[in-house]
Every structure is written in structure tokens, then in C-alpha cells.
Amino acid sequence: MDHTVNKFKSYEIREYQILDSTNLHAKRLLDDGLQDNVVIVANSQTAGRGRGNRVWVSDEGNLFFTIVIDAKKINPPEIASYIAAISVSNAIKNLGPTPVVKWPNDVLIEEKKVCGILVESYKKALVIGIGVNVNSCPEYLEGNRKACALKSFVSDIDTEKFLQMILSGFDYEVEAYGKNGFTPLRQKIIENLYRFNEDVELDYLGEKISGRIIDISPCGDIVIETEEGNKEYRTGEIFDL
Ligand code: BTN
């Protein structure tokens, strides 16, 4: 399939005009022996997918990419969502807006979703798919939630430079995690966490838990203070009350 290849820091960037999904393509390439530190970028996707197999609207003008990294570098894989979310958040901060991280792996501006992250384990790699609404966004998201595009907050976004900012941050965070463990990253997540110290409803595999987000645990779980005491969850979805 036609693509261009560029280098940025430790990453090989393969850019395609159109793909079904950058995550799917990354997995196909891994089947063919792809090594790690490769970034698959598509200008549009015909079968972009999000968490829970939801459709990820993938029109040209937005950013769709997948980072393929050796799973040994980010263990457990849930940490990869935090690394990706903080890298995207910091890149957005550099452009002006103040984003927050909605646990486990969305980035919001003014309570509206600007970025979604889908981390999959495949063979010995992590396939970290990131979609950022740069120029457009769907009018509605499932569950009555709102989306936004970066363009509403920042004029003249250079998408290539923005991708490089995210990758620089990602590279930095992966190395820092390897050296220092989760503690500094955990602090950054807590400082940027959507609805921190506020009451929410968590959907945990269909079970609804009401309570207050009070922490991210040292192993990366969200800690919810409920009437029955504090509970920790590794996965789920947060809803506003
Ligand atoms: C979510 O919020 O549910 C996650 C969305 C992830 C979308 C990105 S776009 C690039 C990569 N390719 C995909 O098919 N999905 C991810």
C-alpha cells in the first residue's frame, strides 16, 4: 500500500492517504514482522473504531495515528493510555487551550471530547491508537456526550508539528516511566483529571457505581469513594450526574 516514510526522534512515521483503521493496519504489519517504534498515520479512515467497538468518525482534516511500541516498555498496558493522554494534553496546552484527562483515556476541552485513545495488546506490542478532532468533530457522541474540534480554540494548526509535539511528549513519558515508575505520571494525571473530587457515576461492565473520584491508585486504578467505602477500578466509563 502506498505510503511515505519519515523519521522523527526514535520513531519511523508511515503516512497513508487512506486506511481502514490505523490500529488494524498496525496489527497487519505486526503479523508481517513489524518492529516497534513505528507510527502509522492515515489522513482518513474507512473503519475507524473506538473503545467498545464504537465507530470513530474519521474524515480528512483530523489526526488518526497509531503508535506501535514494544509491550515491555509500558507494563502494565493500562499505563499506555495515561502516557498517551498526557502527551496529547500537553501538546494541546502548548497551543493555548486547557484540556483535561477524562479517565481512563479521553481528552476534553471545555467538557467536550477532542481526543480518544484506544490501546490494544497485540503479539509482543502495544498498539496505541489516537484520534484527535483537529478541524471537525461529530455533532453528537453516544451517551449524549459532546465533542469539539481544536480549530474552535486555535487558529492555524500545523497538524504535522502537532503530531510531532505529541510524539515528543510520548517519547519523554515512556522514558520517564521506565526510569521513575508511575509516581510522577500519576501526579500529572491527578492534576489534570476531569471531575477530580467530584461526584460521578462509573459504569463498570454494566454495573453502575455512584461516588466521588478521589484518587488514582499507585497501580493506576481509579479510586471511587462510595457509601460502602473506597473502591478501585481498572476499567469502566465515567458519566456526569
Ligand atoms: C475512543 O475514544 O473510543 C477511542 C478512539 C480511538 C480512535 C483512534 S483514530 C486512530 C486509531 N484507529 C482507530 O481505528 N482507532 C484509533
Boltz pocket constraint, residues with backbone or C-beta under 6 A from the ligand:
constraints:
  - pocket:
      binder: B
      contacts: [[A, 20], [A, 21], [A, 22], [A, 23], [A, 24], [A, 45], [A, 47], [A, 48], [A, 49], [A, 50], [A, 51], [A, 52], [A, 54], [A, 56], [A, 63], [A, 64], [A, 65], [A, 66], [A, 105], [A, 106], [A, 115], [A, 116], [A, 117], [A, 118], [A, 129], [A, 130], [A, 131], [A, 132]]
      max_distance: 6.0
